[in-house]
Amino acid sequence: MTEPITLDEFDLRLLDALQADGARTNQQLADLVRLSPSQVSRRRQRLEETGVIRRYRADLDAMRLGFGVVVFIFVSLATHSGLNAKRFRDLVRMMPEVQEAHAMTGDADYLLKLVVRDLKGLSALVNDVLLPHESVARVRSSIVLDTLKDDPRLPLER
């Protein structure tokens, strides 16, 4: 596991502002954080280089783009070996519908979050991709009826 780095109040304010809107300019960030644009630029670069800021991206609306179904899928592996786990990881990496994949404790080995256009697409993924795969023993799906909160921002302390 990677060790956390030490951040000061300015770093935290900068990260919070970038989480809210990653397209802000250094001048806009400087106004919010109360530093000069050059100081913001240096801090931002350091946060990028140390991997605190992993990437910038647009937050797309899945429903407006035709992805009407969000589903969580619990997967149990057929055997618990390093090779089988690698096969499953390789499969998951090849599935663009998978937004998140987590190794879990408990009843299932993995929890996947997927977006698909419709139930037919979900059926095809489960029946034609996951279940026939040699690494998979069991799949259990839970379809999201309503999303109460969807906020990937971290709760940065101030």
C-alpha atoms as an extended CHARMM CRD file, in Angstrom:
* protein
*
       158  EXT
         1         1  MET       CA              0.0000000000        0.0000000000        0.0000000000  PROA      1               0.0000000000
         2         2  THR       CA              1.2510000000        3.4870000000       -0.8180000000  PROA      2               0.0000000000
         3         3  GLU       CA              2.0170000000        5.7790000000        2.0950000000  PROA      3               0.0000000000
         4         4  PRO       CA              0.0050000000        9.0170000000        2.3040000000  PROA      4               0.0000000000
         5         5  ILE       CA              1.9580000000       12.2220000000        1.7770000000  PROA      5               0.0000000000
         6         6  THR       CA              1.9100000000       15.2460000000        4.0480000000  PROA      6               0.0000000000
         7         7  LEU       CA             -0.3300000000       18.0350000000        2.8060000000  PROA      7               0.0000000000
         8         8  ASP       CA             -0.7820000000       21.5150000000        4.1830000000  PROA      8               0.0000000000
         9         9  GLU       CA             -3.9190000000       23.6690000000        4.2520000000  PROA      9               0.0000000000
        10        10  PHE       CA             -3.1720000000       25.1380000000        0.8110000000  PROA      10              0.0000000000
        11        11  ASP       CA             -2.7260000000       21.6900000000       -0.7460000000  PROA      11              0.0000000000
        12        12  LEU       CA             -6.0370000000       20.5400000000        0.7290000000  PROA      12              0.0000000000
        13        13  ARG       CA             -7.8760000000       23.6290000000       -0.5310000000  PROA      13              0.0000000000
        14        14  LEU       CA             -6.2900000000       23.1780000000       -3.9600000000  PROA      14              0.0000000000
        15        15  LEU       CA             -7.3150000000       19.4990000000       -4.1200000000  PROA      15              0.0000000000
        16        16  ASP       CA            -10.8290000000       20.3190000000       -2.9520000000  PROA      16              0.0000000000
        17        17  ALA       CA            -11.1870000000       22.9810000000       -5.6580000000  PROA      17              0.0000000000
        18        18  LEU       CA             -9.8670000000       20.6040000000       -8.3180000000  PROA      18              0.0000000000
        19        19  GLN       CA            -12.2380000000       17.8290000000       -7.1970000000  PROA      19              0.0000000000
        20        20  ALA       CA            -15.1400000000       20.2180000000       -7.7040000000  PROA      20              0.0000000000
        21        21  ASP       CA            -13.8900000000       21.3230000000      -11.1310000000  PROA      21              0.0000000000
        22        22  GLY       CA            -10.7120000000       19.9160000000      -12.6470000000  PROA      22              0.0000000000
        23        23  ALA       CA            -10.8930000000       22.3350000000      -15.5840000000  PROA      23              0.0000000000
        24        24  ARG       CA            -10.1770000000       25.4010000000      -13.4440000000  PROA      24              0.0000000000
        25        25  THR       CA             -7.2090000000       27.4850000000      -14.5340000000  PROA      25              0.0000000000
        26        26  ASN       CA             -4.2830000000       28.2390000000      -12.2380000000  PROA      26              0.0000000000
        27        27  GLN       CA             -5.5860000000       31.8060000000      -11.9220000000  PROA      27              0.0000000000
        28        28  GLN       CA             -9.0440000000       30.6150000000      -10.8680000000  PROA      28              0.0000000000
        29        29  LEU       CA             -7.4700000000       28.1930000000       -8.3970000000  PROA      29              0.0000000000
        30        30  ALA       CA             -5.1750000000       30.9200000000       -7.0630000000  PROA      30              0.0000000000
        31        31  ASP       CA             -8.1850000000       33.1130000000       -6.3280000000  PROA      31              0.0000000000
        32        32  LEU       CA             -9.9050000000       30.2680000000       -4.4490000000  PROA      32              0.0000000000
        33        33  VAL       CA             -6.8520000000       29.0180000000       -2.5610000000  PROA      33              0.0000000000
        34        34  ARG       CA             -5.3710000000       32.4850000000       -1.9110000000  PROA      34              0.0000000000
        35        35  LEU       CA             -1.9680000000       31.8340000000       -3.4610000000  PROA      35              0.0000000000
        36        36  SER       CA             -0.2820000000       33.2060000000       -6.5690000000  PROA      36              0.0000000000
        37        37  PRO       CA             -0.8940000000       31.3860000000       -9.8610000000  PROA      37              0.0000000000
        38        38  SER       CA              2.7950000000       30.3530000000       -9.9800000000  PROA      38              0.0000000000
        39        39  GLN       CA              2.5700000000       28.8340000000       -6.4760000000  PROA      39              0.0000000000
        40        40  VAL       CA             -0.6150000000       26.9970000000       -7.4790000000  PROA      40              0.0000000000
        41        41  SER       CA              1.1170000000       25.7080000000      -10.6130000000  PROA      41              0.0000000000
        42        42  ARG       CA              4.0950000000       24.3810000000       -8.6210000000  PROA      42              0.0000000000
        43        43  ARG       CA              1.8550000000       22.7320000000       -6.0110000000  PROA      43              0.0000000000
        44        44  ARG       CA             -0.3710000000       21.2290000000       -8.6890000000  PROA      44              0.0000000000
        45        45  GLN       CA              2.6400000000       19.8310000000      -10.5290000000  PROA      45              0.0000000000
        46        46  ARG       CA              3.9990000000       18.2940000000       -7.2970000000  PROA      46              0.0000000000
        47        47  LEU       CA              0.6070000000       16.7250000000       -6.5440000000  PROA      47              0.0000000000
        48        48  GLU       CA              0.5140000000       15.2730000000      -10.0580000000  PROA      48              0.0000000000
        49        49  GLU       CA              4.0930000000       13.9730000000       -9.8970000000  PROA      49              0.0000000000
        50        50  THR       CA              3.5470000000       12.3050000000       -6.5180000000  PROA      50              0.0000000000
        51        51  GLY       CA              0.3940000000       10.6080000000       -7.8100000000  PROA      51              0.0000000000
        52        52  VAL       CA             -2.0270000000       12.3890000000       -5.4800000000  PROA      52              0.0000000000
        53        53  ILE       CA             -3.7150000000       13.7400000000       -8.6150000000  PROA      53              0.0000000000
        54        54  ARG       CA             -4.0240000000       10.6750000000      -10.8230000000  PROA      54              0.0000000000
        55        55  ARG       CA             -5.8280000000       12.1490000000      -13.8320000000  PROA      55              0.0000000000
        56        56  TYR       CA             -8.2950000000       14.7310000000      -15.0950000000  PROA      56              0.0000000000
        57        57  ARG       CA            -11.4820000000       13.7350000000      -16.8530000000  PROA      57              0.0000000000
        58        58  ALA       CA            -14.9790000000       14.8500000000      -17.7520000000  PROA      58              0.0000000000
        59        59  ASP       CA            -17.9220000000       13.6190000000      -15.6790000000  PROA      59              0.0000000000
        60        60  LEU       CA            -20.3380000000       12.2150000000      -18.2730000000  PROA      60              0.0000000000
        61        61  ASP       CA            -24.0500000000       11.6520000000      -17.7480000000  PROA      61              0.0000000000
        62        62  ALA       CA            -24.5850000000        7.9120000000      -18.3410000000  PROA      62              0.0000000000
        63        63  MET       CA            -28.3730000000        8.1900000000      -18.7770000000  PROA      63              0.0000000000
        64        64  ARG       CA            -28.0990000000       10.9340000000      -21.4140000000  PROA      64              0.0000000000
        65        65  LEU       CA            -25.6340000000        8.7230000000      -23.2830000000  PROA      65              0.0000000000
        66        66  GLY       CA            -28.0020000000        5.7510000000      -23.2680000000  PROA      66              0.0000000000
        67        67  PHE       CA            -26.6000000000        3.7220000000      -20.3690000000  PROA      67              0.0000000000
        68        68  GLY       CA            -29.8640000000        3.1020000000      -18.5410000000  PROA      68              0.0000000000
        69        69  VAL       CA            -28.8740000000        0.2860000000      -16.2070000000  PROA      69              0.0000000000
        70        70  VAL       CA            -26.3610000000        0.3390000000      -13.3600000000  PROA      70              0.0000000000
        71        71  VAL       CA            -25.7040000000       -3.0520000000      -11.8130000000  PROA      71              0.0000000000
        72        72  PHE       CA            -23.5450000000       -4.4540000000       -9.0620000000  PROA      72              0.0000000000
        73        73  ILE       CA            -22.3490000000       -7.9920000000       -9.7160000000  PROA      73              0.0000000000
        74        74  PHE       CA            -20.9080000000      -10.2790000000       -7.0670000000  PROA      74              0.0000000000
        75        75  VAL       CA            -18.5440000000      -12.8660000000       -8.5300000000  PROA      75              0.0000000000
        76        76  SER       CA            -17.2370000000      -16.0310000000       -6.8880000000  PROA      76              0.0000000000
        77        77  LEU       CA            -14.2440000000      -17.6970000000       -8.4760000000  PROA      77              0.0000000000
        78        78  ALA       CA            -14.1710000000      -21.3340000000       -9.5420000000  PROA      78              0.0000000000
        79        79  THR       CA            -10.8390000000      -21.9180000000       -7.7930000000  PROA      79              0.0000000000
        80        80  HSD       CA             -8.7360000000      -19.7480000000       -5.5410000000  PROA      80              0.0000000000
        81        81  SER       CA             -5.3410000000      -19.6750000000       -7.1700000000  PROA      81              0.0000000000
        82        82  GLY       CA             -3.0870000000      -16.9290000000       -8.4020000000  PROA      82              0.0000000000
        83        83  LEU       CA             -3.5230000000      -18.0200000000      -12.0040000000  PROA      83              0.0000000000
        84        84  ASN       CA             -7.3200000000      -18.0630000000      -11.7690000000  PROA      84              0.0000000000
        85        85  ALA       CA             -7.3790000000      -14.6340000000      -10.1080000000  PROA      85              0.0000000000
        86        86  LYS       CA             -5.1470000000      -13.3110000000      -12.9160000000  PROA      86              0.0000000000
        87        87  ARG       CA             -7.5070000000      -14.7540000000      -15.5400000000  PROA      87              0.0000000000
        88        88  PHE       CA            -10.4170000000      -12.9870000000      -13.8880000000  PROA      88              0.0000000000
        89        89  ARG       CA             -8.5260000000       -9.6690000000      -13.5810000000  PROA      89              0.0000000000
        90        90  ASP       CA             -7.6150000000       -9.9030000000      -17.2730000000  PROA      90              0.0000000000
        91        91  LEU       CA            -11.2680000000      -10.5260000000      -18.1580000000  PROA      91              0.0000000000
        92        92  VAL       CA            -12.4520000000       -7.5360000000      -16.1220000000  PROA      92              0.0000000000
        93        93  ARG       CA             -9.8740000000       -5.2330000000      -17.7280000000  PROA      93              0.0000000000
        94        94  MET       CA            -11.2470000000       -6.1910000000      -21.1590000000  PROA      94              0.0000000000
        95        95  MET       CA            -14.8390000000       -5.2670000000      -20.2490000000  PROA      95              0.0000000000
        96        96  PRO       CA            -15.4720000000       -1.5450000000      -20.8910000000  PROA      96              0.0000000000
        97        97  GLU       CA            -18.8170000000       -1.7670000000      -19.0630000000  PROA      97              0.0000000000
        98        98  VAL       CA            -17.0130000000       -2.3740000000      -15.7560000000  PROA      98              0.0000000000
        99        99  GLN       CA            -16.5720000000        0.9460000000      -13.9830000000  PROA      99              0.0000000000
       100       100  GLU       CA            -15.2460000000       -0.4680000000      -10.7250000000  PROA      100             0.0000000000
       101       101  ALA       CA            -13.8950000000       -3.8430000000       -9.6640000000  PROA      101             0.0000000000
       102       102  HSD       CA            -13.0260000000       -4.7230000000       -6.0830000000  PROA      102             0.0000000000
       103       103  ALA       CA            -11.5840000000       -7.8510000000       -4.4690000000  PROA      103             0.0000000000
       104       104  MET       CA            -13.7830000000       -8.5320000000       -1.4400000000  PROA      104             0.0000000000
       105       105  THR       CA            -14.0180000000      -10.4380000000        1.7840000000  PROA      105             0.0000000000
       106       106  GLY       CA            -17.2360000000      -12.2600000000        2.5780000000  PROA      106             0.0000000000
       107       107  ASP       CA            -19.5600000000      -14.3300000000        0.4030000000  PROA      107             0.0000000000
       108       108  ALA       CA            -18.1740000000      -13.1900000000       -2.9620000000  PROA      108             0.0000000000
       109       109  ASP       CA            -14.6140000000      -12.7990000000       -4.1780000000  PROA      109             0.0000000000
       110       110  TYR       CA            -15.2320000000       -9.7020000000       -6.3030000000  PROA      110             0.0000000000
       111       111  LEU       CA            -17.7300000000       -6.8830000000       -6.5970000000  PROA      111             0.0000000000
       112       112  LEU       CA            -18.1400000000       -5.2410000000       -9.9960000000  PROA      112             0.0000000000
       113       113  LYS       CA            -20.0130000000       -2.0520000000      -10.8330000000  PROA      113             0.0000000000
       114       114  LEU       CA            -21.1780000000       -1.9730000000      -14.4340000000  PROA      114             0.0000000000
       115       115  VAL       CA            -23.1700000000        0.3200000000      -16.6750000000  PROA      115             0.0000000000
       116       116  VAL       CA            -25.0940000000       -1.1470000000      -19.5890000000  PROA      116             0.0000000000
       117       117  ARG       CA            -27.6270000000        0.2460000000      -22.0020000000  PROA      117             0.0000000000
       118       118  ASP       CA            -30.4420000000       -2.1230000000      -21.0710000000  PROA      118             0.0000000000
       119       119  LEU       CA            -31.3720000000       -5.4690000000      -19.5230000000  PROA      119             0.0000000000
       120       120  LYS       CA            -30.6310000000       -7.2780000000      -22.7770000000  PROA      120             0.0000000000
       121       121  GLY       CA            -27.0690000000       -5.9480000000      -22.6060000000  PROA      121             0.0000000000
       122       122  LEU       CA            -26.7950000000       -7.0570000000      -18.9860000000  PROA      122             0.0000000000
       123       123  SER       CA            -28.0570000000      -10.5160000000      -19.8880000000  PROA      123             0.0000000000
       124       124  ALA       CA            -25.4760000000      -10.8290000000      -22.6660000000  PROA      124             0.0000000000
       125       125  LEU       CA            -22.6370000000       -9.8290000000      -20.3340000000  PROA      125             0.0000000000
       126       126  VAL       CA            -23.6700000000      -12.2310000000      -17.6000000000  PROA      126             0.0000000000
       127       127  ASN       CA            -24.6060000000      -15.1920000000      -19.7980000000  PROA      127             0.0000000000
       128       128  ASP       CA            -22.1220000000      -14.8190000000      -22.6540000000  PROA      128             0.0000000000
       129       129  VAL       CA            -19.0680000000      -13.2940000000      -20.9560000000  PROA      129             0.0000000000
       130       130  LEU       CA            -18.9630000000      -13.8370000000      -17.1960000000  PROA      130             0.0000000000
       131       131  LEU       CA            -20.6320000000      -17.2080000000      -16.5950000000  PROA      131             0.0000000000
       132       132  PRO       CA            -18.8380000000      -19.1110000000      -19.3850000000  PROA      132             0.0000000000
       133       133  HSD       CA            -15.4300000000      -17.7920000000      -18.3120000000  PROA      133             0.0000000000
       134       134  GLU       CA            -13.1980000000      -20.5130000000      -16.8530000000  PROA      134             0.0000000000
       135       135  SER       CA            -12.3490000000      -18.4550000000      -13.7680000000  PROA      135             0.0000000000
       136       136  VAL       CA            -15.9640000000      -17.8350000000      -12.6930000000  PROA      136             0.0000000000
       137       137  ALA       CA            -18.0800000000      -20.1890000000      -10.5780000000  PROA      137             0.0000000000
       138       138  ARG       CA            -21.0380000000      -18.0040000000       -9.5800000000  PROA      138             0.0000000000
       139       139  VAL       CA            -22.4820000000      -14.5970000000      -10.4450000000  PROA      139             0.0000000000
       140       140  ARG       CA            -25.1290000000      -12.6890000000       -8.5090000000  PROA      140             0.0000000000
       141       141  SER       CA            -26.4990000000       -9.3880000000       -9.8350000000  PROA      141             0.0000000000
       142       142  SER       CA            -28.2290000000       -6.4890000000       -8.1360000000  PROA      142             0.0000000000
       143       143  ILE       CA            -29.7510000000       -3.8490000000      -10.3900000000  PROA      143             0.0000000000
       144       144  VAL       CA            -29.7740000000       -0.2680000000       -9.1180000000  PROA      144             0.0000000000
       145       145  LEU       CA            -33.3000000000        1.1360000000       -8.8880000000  PROA      145             0.0000000000
       146       146  ASP       CA            -32.3210000000        4.6560000000       -7.8450000000  PROA      146             0.0000000000
       147       147  THR       CA            -29.0450000000        6.3930000000       -7.0440000000  PROA      147             0.0000000000
       148       148  LEU       CA            -29.2390000000        8.4350000000       -3.8670000000  PROA      148             0.0000000000
       149       149  LYS       CA            -25.7080000000        9.8150000000       -4.0730000000  PROA      149             0.0000000000
       150       150  ASP       CA            -23.0280000000        9.6740000000       -6.7370000000  PROA      150             0.0000000000
       151       151  ASP       CA            -20.0590000000       11.7310000000       -5.6190000000  PROA      151             0.0000000000
       152       152  PRO       CA            -16.5000000000       10.5000000000       -6.2010000000  PROA      152             0.0000000000
       153       153  ARG       CA            -14.9320000000       13.3960000000       -4.2600000000  PROA      153             0.0000000000
       154       154  LEU       CA            -12.8660000000       12.5260000000       -1.1980000000  PROA      154             0.0000000000
       155       155  PRO       CA            -13.8520000000       14.1240000000        2.1320000000  PROA      155             0.0000000000
       156       156  LEU       CA            -10.7050000000       16.1940000000        2.5580000000  PROA      156             0.0000000000
       157       157  GLU       CA            -10.1750000000       17.5120000000        6.0640000000  PROA      157             0.0000000000
       158       158  ARG       CA             -9.4990000000       21.1540000000        6.5800000000  PROA      158             0.0000000000
